[in-house]
């Protein structure tokens, strides 16, 4: 029930009046809400935020301030825990007239510089900003209910398609206006509208004809869900819907919105195949803070993964954004087909890495991350291996990786596991001893003898078994379950609910129990008490049921066993002589399960293991900036990297004495061993995690240079050293050079070329060098011998470097030739065919004869392009300011020279509603062409010919021209908009046609004449 209008249960009166009061509270006669200048923010009810477009005097047109304020507003709403739903509406007589072109004319019509490519890039940035303004509404986790009354034109359609629920009044109408003024709608309408209404044919009709769609049709096609008689009833309905949403669980509501948006852009299968992720922004320094990626392994992802742990402690120090992704097929991220064999083909470490790469892209877009936000991955155990492999396979995505207790070497028969268990039971620093190990061995021999000697019932009673063994497999399960107590205790010493090594050895060496078997029984009792297990499950049938469970798979048994069969092995046997247990489970027992469960023959397993090691590198992996951390009592250290090997990365491994599996990932605790505490505190053991991060920020891009693909990155040469006396200006340029993406390649090539091509010194200098201490060893610097060195890796890097540099140099040369050719012909056209002195001589009279003489000097211009010779004060409406070059706007019916007060405000770039006053319409129809005084026309024409390289005045210049001519700034603005199209462009086009041939762009298309108008594909949004 609506928590805002709880009185609804008492009758219509109880519902209506509270809602009506809330609607009235939503009105904002005081204007925009500071610090906003275009938006008004109110809170009409609990957990409801009302955002109102508030420029009623300008028909809520979207000016410069709007684009940034809307982003700031919805970013704040997204982070506001008190807001659960948003209502969006417009103040005044209509919803919005779209983009305010007059307000944006300076940015759109007068970009800085003459470089066409730079101008295009500049305009692209503007369009991207507009797109983000609407996308931020769609990305907001809070549902947005939009209420439309009156006109919703151009940018307004973009706005409402990004909202979740759309309502309108009976008099509302919608229009995709862009094509009517020669533009393409590229801010979101053409992308979202087809998915909103579901009919591509109807969208094509609306977008290609620019016709109006009225409320009844909008409801029929699905653009809006409800139509109301007037604005007041619509706002009441919007508030009621918002109240219903606000009463629901915010987690459920926001999760539903995320799933709906994801499913809209994906297939049904992909929509169901949704993966869980968690984000913690509590410590993030948004500008340049790093991103810590916590990788989840063979189990469900918990929210505590980003709330506690050593990686969280480091995140606090470095101001990192914490993100985590659940592994596909584990936890709640099980595919729609469950864990059936056919579906499990997508379960692999390779797929997990691909998911991490996609997650990287998703988070980067969601949080607008840049190169300054470097990524560090963290993981433990299998997830630790994924962390190292992610760095190895995607070095361009993750700067470094921490791999704790990571088994990077796949192994079919992992008998070394129990070898380390035996050794750890003898480690005195953790409470072990050789006496303890011998007692364990003696106890398991006695257990096996009891089972084989007919004392089964006694064993069942002693160890608290849930059932009596019914098969040899059950007896094996019993022995293995008891052995698991020791294996788990060693692996997770001092963690969780397992007994510690010290506790185990205290019991196993306690002389009060004479027999080792009795001590083992005592240990099993303690384990059941600590783990709160009622009895010891020894049923092999139960084990097989768990492994065959193909629905939820919440515990991960089936999934992990599948991965051991297809990728890793890791089968722990007692085939090693040092194993402390009896040999009950053989390697064949494990491999046969692969055949039974997944139809994987035994002879295929070695090939699967070999592929994994070859693909990732195993123990021989040379991936840089991976920190391998292991404890020396952890059995899994045997499959991790525990030595620096080649020494490529110093301090790339940390071995913690007395530490168990993933012990370093836990938060610091007072009971931590000194070795573990020191490993966390010692700064030299986190060398690239701290100082390397600072180095990356100081020299962005200079550390590595990806050479294509997903392979290893090439380490760049170190930056040259400059003395401390270098001035700040040189340091600035130096940093820019180091940060350039081509710097590593240039440094590599230049250094080699310098050695081979520098001039040889004379004999005297070489002789002196041999006696001078500072020159020792440099007598053979100038030599070409270095080119004779046969170093394959270096040669490959040189070839790649030269290829990349050659490509860039060719592109630069091509662009230079094009620009040189274009500029030469452009200047020739202006100087040779435009004697501006003729225009300046008789500025006051503006006689036609002067212009006719000028026309005669430009005989190459065709008659059809001489329309610019007419009095240019009969200006043409170009609401967008930058019409498409291919669109004939010369016959547009709307007159941009109309007075500022006609129809919609002249400063608002929106079409007429067709509801003008008859008197105003008649007055406009009766206007004469050429209403500007001839003096004013000549002044502006003279200014134009003096500034043809920049034929559009700045704001200050427009003010001066307004004073000189006696016209308004708006009239001056419109005159120059028209002059650019009708005077400058035809001359340049004609020059291109009459020349040797038009210059061509690198992609083969002819370059248009004037730079700004030669970018029709950048269709700018207008109302």
HULINFEN-V979676 format. One line per field, one symbol per residue. phi: phi as a letter, one per 40 degrees, with the letter a starting at -180 (. if undefined). burial: + if it has 9 or more other C-alpha atoms within 8 Angstrom, else -. A space follows every 50 residues. Layout:
BEGIN
phi->???
burial->???
END
This chain:
BEGIN
phi->.dccbccdcchccccccccccccccccbccgccdccbbbbbbbcadgbbb bbcbbdcbffcccdcdcccccccccccccccccbabbbabcgcacacgcc ccccdccccbccgbcccccccccccccccccccccccccdccdbbbbbbg cbbfdccdccccccbbbaccccabaccdccbgbbcbbiccccddcccgbc ccccccccbgccbcdccccccgcbcabbcacccccccccccccccccccc cccccccccccccccbcccccccbbcabbbccbccccbccbbccccbcac cbcccbbahcccccccccgcccbabccdgbgcbccdcgbcdccccccacc cccccccccdccccccbfcbccccbbbbabgdcccccccccccbccbbca abbcfcccbcacbcccdcccdccccbcccbgcaccccccccccccccccc cccgbdcccdcccgccbcdbadcccccccccccccccccccbdgbgbccc ccccccccbcccbcccdccccccccccccccfccaccbcccccccccccb ccgccgccccccccccbbggccbbccccdcbccbcbccdccccccccbfb cccccdcccccdcccbhfcccbccfbbcbbbcbcccccbccbbcgcgdbc fcbbbbcgcbcfccccccaccccdcccccccccccbdccbccccccccbc gccbbdbggbcccccccccdcbccccccccccccccccccccddcccccc ccccccbcccccccccccccbcdcbcgbcbccacccccccbdcccccccc cccccccccccccccccccccccccccdccccbbcccccccbcccfcccd cccccccbccccccbcccccdccccbcbdcgbccccccccbccccccccc ccfcddcbcacccgbccdcccccccccccgccccccccccccccccbccb cbcccccccccccccgccccccdcccdccdccbccdcccccccccciccb cdcgccccccdcccbcccdccbc
burial->-+++++-+-----+++-+++-++--+-----++--++++++-+++-++++ ++++++-++++++-+++++++--++-++----++++++++++-+++++++ ++++++-++++-------++-+++--++++++++++++-+-+++++++++ +++++++++++++++++++++++++++++-++++++++++-++++++++- --+-+++--++++++--++-+++++-++-++-++++-+++-++++++--- --++--+++--++--+---++++-++-+++--+++---++++++++++++ +---++-++++++-++--+++++++++++++++++--+++--++--++-- +++--++-++--++----+--++++++++++++++++++++++++-++++ +++++++++++++++++++++++++++---+++--+++++++++++++-+ +---++--++--++++--+----++++++++++-+++++++++----+++ +++++-+++------++++++++++-++-+-----+++++-----++-++ --++-+++++++++++++++++++-+--++++--+++--++++++--+-+ ++--+--++++++--++++---+-++++++++++++++++++-+------ +++++++++++++++++-------+++-+-----++++-+-++-++--++ ++++++----++++-+--------------+---+--+++--+++++++- -+--+++--------+--++----++--+--+++-+--------+-++-+ ++--+--------++--+--++---+-+++--++++-++--++--+---+ +--+---+--+---++-+---++-+++++++++++---+--+--+++--- -+-+++++++-----+---++--------+---+++++++++-++--+-- +++----++-++--+-+-+-++++++++++++++++++++++-----+++ +-----+-++++++++-++++++
END
